[in-house]
């Protein structure tokens, strides 16, 4: 997704949550490790709180267990080895 589209979707999600109707708002996950996340995250994003990428799948399974299959989900990372696997969530 191009950066401008990403920022627009994050803004829309924030506005939905402020209005109290966040039923269509995307879930936003920060897929970076704890060290990278400590620098800062996008507003509304939920960090996975992992030290290593290999822990991401178990965290995703837990966080998404009660989420409808058609729920919009946005993920981001620094790039590199975690990019392609996280796109498949």
C-alpha positions in Angstrom: 0.0 0.0 0.0 1.4 3.4 -0.9 2.3 5.6 2.1 -0.4 8.2 1.5 -3.1 5.5 1.4 -1.7 4.0 4.6 -1.9 7.3 6.4 -5.4 8.0 5.1 -6.6 4.6 6.4 -4.9 5.2 9.8 -6.6 8.6 9.9 -10.0 7.1 9.0 -9.6 4.4 11.7 -8.8 7.0 14.3 -11.9 9.0 13.3 -14.1 5.9 13.5 -12.8 5.2 17.0 -13.4 8.8 18.1 -16.9 8.7 16.8 -17.6 5.5 18.8 -18.3 3.5 15.7 -15.2 1.5 15.1 -16.9 -1.6 13.8 -15.4 -1.2 10.3 -12.0 0.2 11.5 -9.0 -1.9 10.6 -7.0 -3.7 13.3 -3.5 -2.2 13.0 -0.5 -4.3 14.2 3.1 -3.2 14.7 5.0 -6.4 13.7 8.4 -5.1 14.7 10.3 -6.4 17.7 10.2 -4.7 21.1 13.3 -2.8 20.5 12.0 -1.2 17.3 8.5 -0.7 18.8 10.0 1.2 21.7 11.0 4.0 19.3 7.3 4.7 18.5 4.3 3.3 16.8 1.5 4.5 14.6 -1.5 5.9 16.5 -4.0 3.1 17.1 -1.5 0.3 16.4 -1.1 -2.6 18.7 2.4 -3.9 19.1 3.0 -7.7 19.1 5.4 -7.4 22.0 7.8 -9.9 20.7 11.6 -10.1 20.9 11.9 -12.3 17.8 10.0 -12.6 14.5 9.5 -16.3 15.0 7.2 -15.5 18.0 4.9 -13.4 15.8 2.7 -16.3 14.5 1.7 -17.4 18.0 0.9 -13.8 19.0 -1.1 -13.3 15.9 -3.1 -16.5 16.5 -3.9 -15.3 20.0 -4.8 -11.7 19.1 -7.0 -12.7 16.2 -8.7 -15.8 17.7 -12.1 -14.0 18.1 -11.7 -11.7 15.0 -14.0 -12.3 12.1 -12.2 -13.7 9.0 -13.3 -10.7 6.9 -12.1 -8.0 9.4 -9.7 -5.5 7.9 -6.2 -5.9 9.2 -3.2 -3.6 8.6 0.3 -4.7 9.6 3.6 -2.9 9.3 7.3 -3.7 10.0 10.7 -2.3 9.4 11.2 -4.4 6.3 13.4 -7.3 5.5 12.7 -10.8 6.8 9.4 -10.0 8.6 7.8 -8.3 5.6 6.7 -11.2 3.4 5.5 -13.6 6.1 3.4 -10.9 7.8 1.7 -10.0 4.5 0.2 -13.5 4.5 -1.7 -13.0 7.8 
